[in-house]
Amino acid sequence: MLDFLGINVEHYIEWGAILRHLVLIGFALLLTLPVAVNREAYSSGGGVRTFPLVAIATCSYTLLCIDVIGNEEAIGKFMAGIVTGIGFIGGGAILKSKEDSKVSGLANAASIWNTGAIGMSVAWQRFEIAIIIAVINFLILRIGYNAKKIVKENGHCEDEYEKKSDSG
């Protein structure tokens, strides 16, 4: 392909590594799809594009880090940078309404962070951690949505808040 330029592509491309990385990135993508679909259905924030992209990016950056950086301290710093970046993206998902000072998007922000952890876990081939995070995140979103709805309908939160506000 690039032989006419005098570049031996086979020397620079490790086909086995491409396949291994493709499988890992694909697994990170698959683990985030249930969360992505849930957020798409129940939220006005991120959804089927955002969450898989976060997982793919964190998995890819972590794979790059593992393959290129040999120093444990440098790997730790690199991973801290990834986590900081994910926090920045999650922070953009949080909105505060001026009218009633209501904050929304916290579940999206937390899920973005969890999605990043899934990507990093897969890159380190800690599949048990990635699967646990994915399942717990999805269950919290699914069960939590219904629980929050029930609590709001029954007015328990507002009544308790008003009682504390009146007495204190």
Order of alpha helices (4+ residues) and beta strands (2+ residues): alpha-alpha-alpha-alpha-beta-beta-alpha-alpha-alpha
